[in-house]
């Protein structure tokens, strides 16, 4: 009974701290990127955000995405790369799905999903609704216009346009502050007479690096991928070298034996000593067979 009382007491002590951590969450900067028909026929939506300095950490942060969306990634920037981060099972809440993750630092976090893009012949349209569960100090909207898209319209308008190579244009809108409890709605429409994906016409990768040319591709080398081939090549060289060495050694031994046989005495030399005509070993007087190799002496 005492242990249960202590557990309840500790829970009550910790609960206000946890509630305070969630209540003090403020998003410092948030960028909403919308890339229609990028690498998928639908709309790719990316929420990138960092918590404001002074936020109580760690903090549970929930992000709402449309209920009909296909969640693609929940990650954060770590050492210049995007790494996946754990999150709770999505919870449906009306027309939204809540993604809850724990923020333990001031790194940039990202939630990506694909949402259906309305299509009617060449006409395309999409509506974004952001329900602010937290105050946002700076909210930015970025739209990537497909290369062959025309007659772009949006509400509110996107005043800043930045063309890049490949016929792609980026449109930006600085929304500014957004208080908790408020909603931001943005709608757009454009026309496109084909189903081409933007990624197929981009001269650079999504990360910003240039695509490798043919020479760079040919010169690339991976030790881990090539190690089996290297080991097989070394094995073949060792076997071939062993065979060549064995062949040459055998040839030298044969030539040596032939030369020795040609110069060995057939039966006896000066002084009456007898030598084997096969191996050259010295024999004793009266021997009829060589005591070394067993060859029969010639007469």
C-alpha positions as CSV (number, residue, x, y, z in Angstrom):
1,X,0.0,0.0,0.0
2,X,2.8,2.3,0.9
3,X,4.5,1.7,-2.5
4,X,1.3,2.5,-4.4
5,X,1.0,5.8,-2.4
6,X,4.6,6.7,-3.2
7,X,4.0,5.9,-6.9
8,X,0.9,8.1,-7.1
9,X,2.7,10.9,-5.3
10,X,5.6,10.9,-7.7
11,X,3.2,10.8,-10.6
12,X,1.4,13.9,-9.3
13,X,4.8,15.6,-8.9
14,X,5.9,14.9,-12.4
15,X,2.6,15.6,-14.1
16,X,2.7,19.4,-13.8
17,X,6.3,19.5,-15.2
18,X,5.2,17.5,-18.2
19,X,2.2,19.7,-18.8
20,X,4.4,22.8,-18.5
21,X,6.8,21.4,-21.1
22,X,4.1,20.9,-23.6
23,X,2.4,24.3,-22.8
24,X,5.6,26.2,-23.3
25,X,6.3,24.9,-26.8
26,X,6.7,27.6,-29.4
27,X,7.9,27.0,-33.0
28,X,10.6,29.4,-33.9
29,X,10.6,28.9,-37.7
30,X,8.5,26.7,-39.9
31,X,8.6,26.2,-43.7
32,X,5.8,24.5,-45.6
33,X,7.0,23.2,-49.0
34,X,4.6,22.1,-51.6
35,X,5.9,20.2,-54.6
36,X,3.2,18.9,-56.9
37,X,3.9,16.0,-59.3
38,X,7.5,16.0,-58.1
39,X,8.3,12.3,-57.9
40,X,4.7,11.1,-57.5
41,X,1.5,12.2,-59.2
42,X,0.2,13.7,-56.0
43,X,1.3,16.7,-53.9
44,X,4.5,16.3,-51.8
45,X,4.1,18.4,-48.6
46,X,7.0,18.9,-46.3
47,X,6.8,20.6,-42.8
48,X,10.3,21.7,-41.6
49,X,10.4,23.4,-38.2
50,X,12.6,24.2,-35.2
51,X,11.5,25.0,-31.7
52,X,12.1,28.5,-30.5
53,X,15.1,29.2,-28.2
54,X,14.0,28.8,-24.6
55,X,11.5,26.0,-25.2
56,X,11.4,23.5,-22.4
57,X,13.0,20.2,-23.6
58,X,12.2,17.5,-24.1
59,X,8.8,18.3,-25.4
60,X,6.1,16.3,-27.1
61,X,5.0,18.0,-30.3
62,X,2.0,17.0,-32.4
63,X,1.8,17.7,-36.1
64,X,-1.5,17.4,-38.0
65,X,-1.7,16.0,-41.5
66,X,-4.8,15.3,-43.7
67,X,-6.5,12.1,-42.9
68,X,-6.3,11.0,-46.6
69,X,-2.5,11.7,-46.7
70,X,0.2,9.1,-47.1
71,X,2.9,9.7,-44.5
72,X,6.3,9.5,-46.1
73,X,8.9,10.5,-43.4
74,X,9.3,11.8,-39.8
75,X,13.0,12.9,-39.5
76,X,15.4,15.5,-38.3
77,X,18.7,17.0,-39.5
78,X,21.7,15.4,-37.8
79,X,25.3,16.1,-39.0
80,X,24.0,17.5,-42.3
81,X,21.8,14.4,-43.0
82,X,18.2,13.5,-42.5
83,X,17.7,10.7,-40.0
84,X,14.4,9.1,-39.0
85,X,13.0,9.8,-35.5
86,X,10.5,7.7,-33.6
87,X,6.9,8.9,-33.3
88,X,3.7,7.6,-31.7
89,X,1.1,5.7,-33.7
90,X,-1.0,8.3,-35.7
91,X,-4.3,9.2,-34.1
92,X,-7.3,10.2,-36.3
93,X,-8.9,13.4,-35.3
94,X,-11.8,14.4,-37.6
95,X,-10.3,15.3,-41.0
96,X,-6.8,15.1,-39.6
97,X,-4.3,12.6,-38.3
98,X,-2.1,13.6,-35.4
99,X,1.6,12.6,-35.5
100,X,3.2,13.0,-32.1
101,X,7.0,13.0,-31.7
102,X,9.3,14.0,-28.9
103,X,11.6,16.9,-29.5
104,X,14.8,16.7,-27.5
105,X,17.0,19.4,-29.1
106,X,16.8,22.5,-31.3
107,X,17.6,20.7,-34.6
108,X,15.4,21.1,-37.6
109,X,12.6,18.4,-37.7
110,X,10.6,17.4,-40.8
111,X,7.3,15.7,-41.5
112,X,6.7,14.6,-45.1
113,X,3.5,13.3,-46.7
114,X,1.8,12.9,-50.1
115,X,-1.7,14.3,-50.4
116,X,-4.2,13.8,-53.2
117,X,-3.9,16.5,-56.0
118,X,-7.3,17.4,-57.5
119,X,-7.2,16.8,-61.3
120,X,-9.8,17.6,-63.9
121,X,-8.3,17.2,-67.4
122,X,-5.4,19.7,-67.5
123,X,-6.6,21.6,-64.4
124,X,-4.9,20.9,-61.1
125,X,-5.9,22.3,-57.7
126,X,-4.9,21.9,-54.0
127,X,-5.9,23.4,-50.7
128,X,-3.7,23.6,-47.6
129,X,-5.1,24.1,-44.1
130,X,-2.7,24.5,-41.2
131,X,-4.3,24.4,-37.7
132,X,-1.8,26.0,-35.4
133,X,-1.6,24.0,-32.2
134,X,1.4,26.1,-31.2
135,X,2.5,29.7,-31.8
136,X,4.8,30.1,-34.7
137,X,7.3,33.0,-34.8
138,X,8.0,32.8,-38.6
139,X,5.9,30.9,-41.1
140,X,7.1,30.5,-44.7
141,X,5.3,28.9,-47.7
142,X,7.3,27.6,-50.7
143,X,5.7,26.2,-53.9
144,X,7.6,24.4,-56.6
145,X,6.0,25.0,-60.0
146,X,6.4,22.1,-62.4
147,X,8.3,23.0,-65.6
148,X,5.3,22.6,-67.9
149,X,2.7,24.1,-65.5
150,X,0.9,27.3,-66.7
151,X,-1.7,29.7,-65.5
152,X,-0.7,29.5,-61.8
153,X,-3.1,31.1,-59.3
154,X,-3.0,31.1,-55.5
155,X,-4.7,32.6,-52.6
156,X,-3.0,34.3,-50.9
157,X,-0.7,35.2,-53.8
158,X,2.9,34.1,-53.9
159,X,4.9,37.4,-54.5
160,X,8.4,36.0,-54.7
161,X,9.5,34.0,-57.7
162,X,12.9,32.3,-58.2
163,X,13.5,30.6,-61.5
164,X,16.1,27.7,-61.6
165,X,17.5,25.6,-64.4
166,X,15.2,23.0,-65.9
167,X,12.3,25.4,-66.3
168,X,11.4,25.1,-62.6
169,X,10.1,28.1,-60.6
170,X,10.0,28.5,-56.8
171,X,7.3,30.8,-55.4
172,X,7.6,32.0,-51.8
173,X,5.4,33.7,-49.3
174,X,6.4,35.1,-45.9
175,X,3.4,34.7,-43.7
176,X,5.1,35.9,-40.5
177,X,3.7,35.1,-37.1
178,X,0.8,32.8,-36.4
179,X,-0.7,32.5,-33.0
180,X,-1.8,29.2,-31.4
181,X,-5.4,28.3,-32.1
182,X,-5.5,30.1,-35.5
183,X,-5.6,28.5,-38.9
184,X,-3.8,29.3,-42.1
185,X,-5.5,28.4,-45.4
186,X,-3.8,28.5,-48.8
187,X,-5.2,27.4,-52.1
188,X,-3.7,27.1,-55.6
189,X,-4.5,26.0,-59.1
190,X,-2.6,25.6,-62.4
191,X,-2.8,23.8,-65.7
192,X,-0.7,21.0,-67.0
193,X,-1.4,19.0,-70.1
194,X,0.9,16.0,-69.3
195,X,1.7,13.7,-66.5
196,X,5.5,14.3,-66.5
197,X,7.1,14.3,-63.1
198,X,9.3,17.2,-62.1
199,X,12.2,15.0,-60.9
200,X,12.7,13.7,-64.5
201,X,13.7,17.2,-65.7
202,X,15.7,18.4,-62.8
203,X,19.5,18.9,-63.5
204,X,20.2,18.6,-59.8
205,X,19.3,16.2,-57.0
206,X,16.8,17.1,-54.3
207,X,19.6,17.7,-51.9
208,X,21.1,20.4,-54.1
209,X,24.1,18.5,-55.4
210,X,24.7,18.2,-59.1
211,X,24.0,14.9,-60.8
212,X,27.1,12.8,-61.6
213,X,28.2,12.8,-65.2
214,X,29.3,9.7,-67.1
215,X,32.9,10.1,-66.1
216,X,32.1,10.5,-62.5
217,X,29.9,7.4,-62.6
218,X,32.6,5.4,-64.2
219,X,35.3,6.5,-61.8
220,X,33.3,5.8,-58.7
221,X,34.6,3.0,-56.6
222,X,33.2,1.1,-53.5
223,X,35.6,-1.2,-51.7
224,X,32.8,-3.1,-50.0
225,X,31.0,-3.8,-53.2
226,X,34.2,-4.7,-55.1
227,X,35.8,-6.8,-52.4
228,X,34.4,-10.2,-53.6
229,X,35.7,-9.6,-57.1
230,X,39.1,-8.5,-55.8
231,X,39.4,-11.7,-53.7
232,X,38.4,-13.9,-56.7
233,X,41.0,-12.1,-58.8
234,X,43.7,-12.6,-56.2
235,X,42.8,-16.3,-55.9
236,X,43.0,-16.8,-59.7
237,X,46.4,-15.1,-59.8
238,X,47.7,-17.3,-56.9
239,X,46.5,-20.5,-58.6
240,X,48.0,-19.4,-62.0
241,X,51.3,-18.4,-60.3
242,X,51.4,-21.8,-58.5
243,X,50.9,-23.7,-61.7
244,X,53.5,-21.8,-63.5
245,X,56.0,-22.2,-60.7
246,X,55.3,-26.0,-60.5
247,X,55.7,-26.3,-64.3
248,X,59.0,-24.4,-64.4
249,X,60.4,-26.3,-61.3
250,X,59.5,-29.7,-62.9
251,X,61.1,-28.6,-66.1
252,X,64.3,-27.6,-64.3
253,X,64.4,-30.9,-62.4
254,X,63.9,-32.9,-65.6
255,X,66.7,-31.0,-67.4
256,X,69.0,-31.5,-64.4
257,X,68.4,-35.2,-64.2
258,X,68.8,-35.6,-68.0
259,X,72.1,-33.7,-67.9
260,X,73.3,-35.7,-64.9
261,X,72.4,-38.9,-66.6
262,X,74.3,-37.9,-69.7
263,X,77.5,-37.2,-67.8
264,X,77.3,-40.1,-65.3
265,X,79.7,-43.0,-65.9
266,X,78.0,-46.2,-67.2
267,X,79.8,-48.6,-64.8
268,X,83.2,-47.4,-63.5
269,X,85.6,-44.5,-63.5
270,X,89.4,-44.2,-62.9
271,X,90.5,-46.0,-59.8
272,X,88.0,-48.8,-60.2
273,X,85.1,-47.1,-58.4
274,X,81.6,-48.0,-59.6
275,X,78.8,-45.5,-59.8
276,X,75.2,-45.9,-60.6
277,X,74.3,-44.9,-64.1
278,X,70.8,-43.7,-62.8
279,X,71.4,-41.7,-59.7
280,X,75.2,-41.4,-59.6
281,X,75.6,-43.0,-56.1
282,X,78.9,-44.8,-55.4
283,X,78.6,-48.6,-55.2
284,X,80.8,-51.1,-53.6
285,X,82.7,-53.7,-55.5
286,X,80.6,-56.7,-56.3
287,X,77.2,-54.8,-56.1
288,X,74.8,-55.7,-58.9
289,X,72.1,-53.2,-57.8
290,X,72.3,-49.6,-56.6
291,X,71.8,-49.3,-52.9
292,X,70.3,-45.9,-53.3
293,X,67.8,-46.2,-56.2
294,X,67.8,-50.0,-56.9
295,X,68.8,-49.7,-60.5
296,X,70.6,-52.7,-61.9
297,X,74.1,-52.0,-62.9
298,X,75.1,-52.4,-66.5
299,X,77.8,-54.9,-67.4
